[in-house]
Amino acid sequence: MGRSADPALTVFAWGNISRGDDAIGPMLAEALRDIAPPGIRVIEDHQLNIEHVTDISIDGLVLFIDASVAIESGCQLQRIGPVDEGNFSTHAISPQALLNVFEKTIAKPAPDAWLLHVAAREFELGASIGSVATAAVDEATRLLGELCATAPDQWRAFLERNTRRMEGDAHRLASAAGEIETG
């Protein structure tokens, strides 16, 4: 880890293609592999596991991509950091807990990391991806395309700028919804 051959950006995308909207991670991993410039490493798996700690580069950035019920539509970047959840298993782990394991294992600060929430609603076994997730995947694909078109030395700034923009959009939407309900 930390060698010059390490990627500038490691992207983790996970999900189950047999469970409707949970296919978001694998779909975006495939799309990203098709357009990713040198310096981006895409890691796709059924779920995020503790063993993925060895895939994190000390000097790089990390982007986690997953289907999310935490947002209503589209996609949302969130800056994340290490969190000691204390009760993860070796079977599955949150991105924040994985960053915490990285710090404990490597004895260095975790790299800057973001979580790309992609709106999802339908997770039934055998289901197709739903309309909310389809629209969210389209939006996330555009965002990832813009990231790939950005110079590698500007990826951090791109992620920070879009995190702030998306948080502002979400706040404005929540405010507008509150005005409609109370108006």
N, C-alpha and C positions, 0 to 999 in steps of 0.2 A: 504494500500500500504506500501511496505517496510518491511512487516512481514517476518519472516524466512520461511514461507510457500510459498512465492512468487517464481516464476520460475527464474532460472538463465538466461534463454533466452526465450523471447517471440517472436514468429514468426507470422507475419501478412501476409496472402496470400489472394488476392482477384481477382475476375474476374467473367465473365459470361460464363458458359459452353455452352450457345446457340449461342455464337458469335465467332466461329472459334478459333483463337489463344488466345482470351481473356480467354479461359479455362485453360491457363497455371497456374495461381494462384491456382485454386481449384485442378488441377492435382498434383501439387507439394505439396500442403497441405496434400492430401491423402497419397502420397508416404512418406512424412515426418512422419505422424502419425503412419505409419506402422513400422518405424525404430527408432523413437525418444526415447532416454533414459529418465529416470526421470530428471526433471529439464528443459525440453523444453515444453513450452505450445504453441500449434498451434491454431491460430484463423483464421478461413476462413469466408469470407463474400463476398457478391456481389460487394461491394465497400468499400473503407476505409471511415469511418464516424467520425465525431467529438466525438461521444460517445465512440469510441475506446480509448480515452485518459484514461479512467478508467481501461483499461486492461494493461497499461504500469506499470511495476514495477520500483520503484525508484532505487533499487540496482541491477537490472538485465541489460542484454543487449537486444537490439531489432534488429530484422532482418525483413525487409519488402521485399516481393516477388511480382513482378508484370510483366506482359507482357510489352515489351518495343520496341518501334520503334527507340529508341536512339542508338541502336547498330545494326550492320549488321548481326551478327550470334553469336551463343553460348550464354554465360551468362557473366555478368560483375558485380562484387561487387563494390559498391561505398560507401565510408564513408560519412554519412550525419549528419547534425545538424539542430537545429531549425531555421526556416526562417519565418519572419512575412510577409505573403503574403497579408494581409490586406483585401482580397476580397474573402475568401473562403465562402462557404455556409454550412449550416448544413446538406446538402444532400451528399456532397463528399468533401474530403480534401486530400491534398498531404501528404506524410509522413513527410516532413520537417515542414509543417504547423501544423500537429498534434503534433510534438515535441514542437513547439512553444506554442501551447495551453496547453500542459503539464506543461511547465515552468510557464506560467501565472496562471494556475489553482492550481498547487501544490506549487508554490513559491519555487521550488528547480530546480537545473540544470537537464536538460533532460539526460537520460542515454545514453551511447554510442550506436550508431545506424548505421546500414548499409542498403543499398537498393540493392537487387539482381535483376538487369535488366536481363530479359530473352527474347531473340530476338523473335519478332513477326511481322507479316506482314498482316495477313488476319483476318478481324474482322466482316465479313458479318454475318448477322443473319441467322442461320441455317447451316452455313458452318462448315466443319470439321477442325480440327487443320491442318495447312499446314506443308510442309516439313522442312522449316526453323525452325519453332517452335518445331517440333518433335525432331529435332537434338539438339536444345537448351535445351529442357526439359531433354533429356538424359544427357547432360553435367551438368545441374543444379542438377539433381538427384544424379549424382556421387559426386558432390561437397557437397551436403547435407549429403550423406552417409559418406563421410570423416569427416565432422563436427561431426556427431553423434558418430563416432568411436573415436573421440578425447575426452580426459578427460575434464569434465566440467570446471575445473580451467584453461584450456588452450583454451577455446572457443574464448576469446578476441584475443589472440595471433594468433590463426588460421585465424580468420576473417581479422585481420590486415595484416598478411602475404599474404593471398590470394588476398586481395585488391591490395597490391603492385605488386604482380605477374601478376594479370590480367591487371592492368594499364600498366605495362611494355610490356605485350603481345600486347595490343591494340596500344601502341606507336610504337612498332616494325612493326606491320602490316601496320599502317598508313605510316610509313617511307618507307617500302618496296613498297607500292602502289604508293607513290610519285616518287620513283626511277623508277618504271616500266613506269609510265606515262611520265616522263621526259627523261627516258633512251632511 
